[in-house]
Amino acid sequence: MTTIESPGLKASHQIANLRDLRDGWRNGEGVAFDADYLAWLSDAFSRMYPAHAPVPTICPTTYGTISVEWSLTGTEVSLEIDPETRYGDLLWASTGAPKSGETVIDMSQPEGWTSLADRLDREQQCSILTN
């Protein structure tokens, strides 16, 4: 029997893999990630990320945050979540037309995850309509 992992669980596993990175993990640069931040983010993705949403790519930054990224047809979306405040900078940009935007969302609240899902849905719909 094949088990299908939800997009949130896949992201959660990617995040959990970052716990082994130590200071200097990228050619002498890069700080180790706070264990509480990784645990919170991994748990939040597994519990609150919508099952219908696309699987993100988890990208560690050298300064201790994680950038969560989506390459949708015609649009790039990224979310960088601050380890202390749990606020995320959500950015989106069209790869064809000059359409972009930015907002800050509170990822410590369920409403933040709903806002993220809504933005991803809108960008996917826009890409379907324009392609």
Contacts in CASP RR format, 6 or more apart in sequence:
PFRMAT RR
TARGET T0000
AUTHOR 0000-0000-0000
METHOD contacts of the structure
MODEL  1
MTTIESPGLKASHQIANLRDLRDGWRNGEGVAFDADYLAWLSDAFSRMYP
AHAPVPTICPTTYGTISVEWSLTGTEVSLEIDPETRYGDLLWASTGAPKS
GETVIDMSQPEGWTSLADRLDREQQCSILTN
5 13 0 8 1.000
6 46 0 8 1.000
6 49 0 8 1.000
6 51 0 8 1.000
7 49 0 8 1.000
7 50 0 8 1.000
7 51 0 8 1.000
7 53 0 8 1.000
7 54 0 8 1.000
7 55 0 8 1.000
7 56 0 8 1.000
8 45 0 8 1.000
8 46 0 8 1.000
8 49 0 8 1.000
8 51 0 8 1.000
8 53 0 8 1.000
8 55 0 8 1.000
9 45 0 8 1.000
9 46 0 8 1.000
10 55 0 8 1.000
11 45 0 8 1.000
11 46 0 8 1.000
11 49 0 8 1.000
11 55 0 8 1.000
11 56 0 8 1.000
11 58 0 8 1.000
11 68 0 8 1.000
12 42 0 8 1.000
12 43 0 8 1.000
12 45 0 8 1.000
12 46 0 8 1.000
14 57 0 8 1.000
14 58 0 8 1.000
15 38 0 8 1.000
15 41 0 8 1.000
15 42 0 8 1.000
15 45 0 8 1.000
15 58 0 8 1.000
15 66 0 8 1.000
16 38 0 8 1.000
16 42 0 8 1.000
18 33 0 8 1.000
18 38 0 8 1.000
18 58 0 8 1.000
18 60 0 8 1.000
18 66 0 8 1.000
19 33 0 8 1.000
19 35 0 8 1.000
19 38 0 8 1.000
21 30 0 8 1.000
21 32 0 8 1.000
21 33 0 8 1.000
21 60 0 8 1.000
22 32 0 8 1.000
23 30 0 8 1.000
23 31 0 8 1.000
23 32 0 8 1.000
24 30 0 8 1.000
24 31 0 8 1.000
25 32 0 8 1.000
25 60 0 8 1.000
26 62 0 8 1.000
29 62 0 8 1.000
30 62 0 8 1.000
30 63 0 8 1.000
30 64 0 8 1.000
31 62 0 8 1.000
31 63 0 8 1.000
31 64 0 8 1.000
32 64 0 8 1.000
33 60 0 8 1.000
33 64 0 8 1.000
33 66 0 8 1.000
33 83 0 8 1.000
34 64 0 8 1.000
34 83 0 8 1.000
37 83 0 8 1.000
40 86 0 8 1.000
41 66 0 8 1.000
41 81 0 8 1.000
44 107 0 8 1.000
44 113 0 8 1.000
48 110 0 8 1.000
48 113 0 8 1.000
49 113 0 8 1.000
49 117 0 8 1.000
50 113 0 8 1.000
50 117 0 8 1.000
53 116 0 8 1.000
53 117 0 8 1.000
53 120 0 8 1.000
53 121 0 8 1.000
54 70 0 8 1.000
54 72 0 8 1.000
54 120 0 8 1.000
54 124 0 8 1.000
56 68 0 8 1.000
56 69 0 8 1.000
56 70 0 8 1.000
56 79 0 8 1.000
57 68 0 8 1.000
57 69 0 8 1.000
57 70 0 8 1.000
57 71 0 8 1.000
58 66 0 8 1.000
58 67 0 8 1.000
58 68 0 8 1.000
58 69 0 8 1.000
59 66 0 8 1.000
59 67 0 8 1.000
59 68 0 8 1.000
59 69 0 8 1.000
60 66 0 8 1.000
60 67 0 8 1.000
61 67 0 8 1.000
61 80 0 8 1.000
64 83 0 8 1.000
65 80 0 8 1.000
65 81 0 8 1.000
65 82 0 8 1.000
65 83 0 8 1.000
66 80 0 8 1.000
66 81 0 8 1.000
67 78 0 8 1.000
67 79 0 8 1.000
67 80 0 8 1.000
68 78 0 8 1.000
68 79 0 8 1.000
68 80 0 8 1.000
68 81 0 8 1.000
69 76 0 8 1.000
69 77 0 8 1.000
69 78 0 8 1.000
69 79 0 8 1.000
70 76 0 8 1.000
70 77 0 8 1.000
70 78 0 8 1.000
70 120 0 8 1.000
70 123 0 8 1.000
72 120 0 8 1.000
72 123 0 8 1.000
72 124 0 8 1.000
72 127 0 8 1.000
73 124 0 8 1.000
73 127 0 8 1.000
73 128 0 8 1.000
73 131 0 8 1.000
74 94 0 8 1.000
74 95 0 8 1.000
74 96 0 8 1.000
74 127 0 8 1.000
74 130 0 8 1.000
74 131 0 8 1.000
75 92 0 8 1.000
75 93 0 8 1.000
75 94 0 8 1.000
75 95 0 8 1.000
75 123 0 8 1.000
75 126 0 8 1.000
75 127 0 8 1.000
76 92 0 8 1.000
76 93 0 8 1.000
76 95 0 8 1.000
77 90 0 8 1.000
77 91 0 8 1.000
77 92 0 8 1.000
77 119 0 8 1.000
77 120 0 8 1.000
77 123 0 8 1.000
78 90 0 8 1.000
78 91 0 8 1.000
78 92 0 8 1.000
79 88 0 8 1.000
79 89 0 8 1.000
79 90 0 8 1.000
79 91 0 8 1.000
79 107 0 8 1.000
79 116 0 8 1.000
80 88 0 8 1.000
80 89 0 8 1.000
81 87 0 8 1.000
81 88 0 8 1.000
81 107 0 8 1.000
82 88 0 8 1.000
86 106 0 8 1.000
86 107 0 8 1.000
86 108 0 8 1.000
87 104 0 8 1.000
87 105 0 8 1.000
87 106 0 8 1.000
87 107 0 8 1.000
87 108 0 8 1.000
88 104 0 8 1.000
88 105 0 8 1.000
88 106 0 8 1.000
88 107 0 8 1.000
89 102 0 8 1.000
89 104 0 8 1.000
90 102 0 8 1.000
90 103 0 8 1.000
90 104 0 8 1.000
90 105 0 8 1.000
90 115 0 8 1.000
90 116 0 8 1.000
90 119 0 8 1.000
91 100 0 8 1.000
91 101 0 8 1.000
91 102 0 8 1.000
92 100 0 8 1.000
92 101 0 8 1.000
92 102 0 8 1.000
92 119 0 8 1.000
92 123 0 8 1.000
93 99 0 8 1.000
93 100 0 8 1.000
93 101 0 8 1.000
94 100 0 8 1.000
94 126 0 8 1.000
97 130 0 8 1.000
99 126 0 8 1.000
103 115 0 8 1.000
103 119 0 8 1.000
105 112 0 8 1.000
105 115 0 8 1.000
105 116 0 8 1.000
106 112 0 8 1.000
107 113 0 8 1.000
107 116 0 8 1.000
END
